[in-house]
Amino acid sequence: MKNRKRLLALALVGVMSLGMLLSGCGGTSAQSPSPSPSASAPAESTPAEGFDMAVCIASEPQTIDPALNSAVDGAIMTQHMFEGLMKWSDSGHPVNEKGNMNYAALAAGQAESYEKTDNGDGTVTYTFKIRSDAKWSDGQPVTANDFVYSWQRLANPLTAADYCYMIDMVQGYAAVNAGEADPTTLGVSAPDESTFVVNLTYDCPYFLEICAFPAAFPVRQDIIEAYGDTWTTDDNSSHYISNGPWKLAEWVHDSYIKMVPNEYHYDAANLGPNSLTFQLMEDQNSMLAAYRSGDLQFIENMPVDEIAGLLASGELNIVDYIGTYYVCYQTQAAPFDNALVRQAFTLAIDSKYIVEQVTQTGQVPATGFVPAGIYDADANGDDFRTVGGDYWDAPVDDATYQANCEKARQLLAEAGYPNGEGFPTVTYLYNTSDAHKAVGEALQQMWQEELGVTVQLQNQEWNAFLETRKKGEYQIARNGWIADYNDPCSFLDMWYTGGGNNDAQYSNPEYDAMIDAAKATSDPAERMSYFHKAEDIIIGQDWALGPIYFYTQKYMMADDISGAFYTPLGYFIYGYCTKG
């Protein structure tokens, strides 16, 4: 029943990223990722004859603290203003026929080189050399100690970072994050100002991608200690010290975030725009209107009823996106503490109707949680989803959907609610957006008509929605997850008991054991086997989530703009764009 194809572009970016990862796996030989072509160029101001670029990817971000952010919009913004040991760089391979945007590849960032050492006991050590011209936006040098502080801060439970587990492969992390050991015991060190050493408990295959992930970006200890939580929110942008090619110039909350080139960055001379402004907007009609008027050069969202026409005109671009759109059940509260109820609600979703009549941008109906495009190291070319198979039949036609619904009604009756009788009124929560509203209305109709239950809809502004979902103060909620790195772990370890991104508040010791086992072995086949068993538990057994479709990414960019690049992890990089 597999109806999925491996997308060429995913394979392309995967080969590039994997090539970088494999280059670091050869014993103790020194590794030197190639820096960007302009690495040695002196920093200069962008020429006055440049242009000002404005984009809109979302409304007000929840945070622009790299360690605390857990949303794609915040990640895109911090990718511009901060830089990790590694970074995403322009590959030169176009994402579409227009050739005005390329895919990204993993490249050297603040580290000019690294060496990977196999310690002979299953552990490995990475030694990074910080580039001599790495500087903060106030001109101070970036040092290895900045990374030591930042990674210790990420692991510290007092930081309360949802993404703390991103560095759980670092020695000492478990004890530190559990509050059983001081953060200084984390397996990171700085023998000197330019050497950052990381000791790993196992040979993590995606570790270099973690080094390009926002949570692992360096932050300045003196700034955070001086201003506390306000270091990112204070109206005085001088408090927001960053080390990326761009720096914060102005943040007018709920209006815009303006960035200008960081003149101290080693690659500042090659940046494109004079300024880069992220307009913070909720209304999709307003976004499209601003794009049409030329006030915005890039948008990701537009009214649902405009999509078909924009596709037909060739204005709307569709590219690959490694992610899953799903409903999240509050598994610790009735009625969704019952796996039978969760399975019934999942089977009653007509995902074919949603992707063809609602979203209309090439999404693929999901029959599992880990999406197509994620590597399976033991699959001889197939991806994780192909190997994992389908947990239910995709509703490819009305007969299949009705069979799913009949099974759903049987499950609901088995749970004590025949024909929906006695089932309490439940609320579906989504964030304010025409697209999410349209999906919510479709789900409401499906559940009510097929299961005989009553479902109410509730929408919240983005930040409030994230907080409500995080606290578990909902019954069913819209959710989506985009890969942080190309490995099934990115989709599965988040559901570990107590995990910072475990919005379902799911907990199963058997599941946790599979994740632990996957992280304890360096054997690729064993890792994949444990991850498949973990998905069998959370989806095939517990039905803790209701996958709807696998994402695609849509966007519109002005015809006279080029030089942007993109990774299917969801990051758009605009800093090197040109106009004309």
Secondary structure, 3 states (H helix, E strand, C coil): CCCCCCCHHHHHHHHHHHHHHHHCCCCCCEECCCCCCCCCCCCCCCCCCCCEEEEEEECCCCCCCCCCCCCHHHHHHHHHHCCCCEEEEEEEEECCCCCCEEEEEEEECCEEEEEEEECCCCCEEEEEEECCCCECCCCCECCHHHHHHHHHHHHCHHHCCCCHHHHCCECCHHHHHCCCCCHHHCCEEEEECCEEEEEECCCCCCHHHHCCCHHHCCCCHHHHHHHHHHHCCCCCHHHCCCCCCEEEEEEECCCEEEEEECCCCCCHHHCCCCEEEEEECCCHHHHHHHHHHCCCCEECCCCHHHHHHHHHHCCCEEEEEEEEEEEEECCCCCCCCCHHHHHHHHHCCCHHHHHHHHHCCCCEECCCCCCCCCECCCCCCCEHHHHHCCCCCCCCCHHHHHHHHHHHHHHHHHCCCHHHCCCCCEEEEEECCHHHHHHHHHHHHHHHHHHCCCEEEEEECHHHHHHHHHHCCCCEEEEEEECCCCCCHHHHHHHCCCCCCCCCCCCCHHHHHHHHHHHHCCCHHHHHHHHHHHHHHHHHHCCCEEEEEEEEEEEEECCCEECEEEECCCEEECCCCEEC
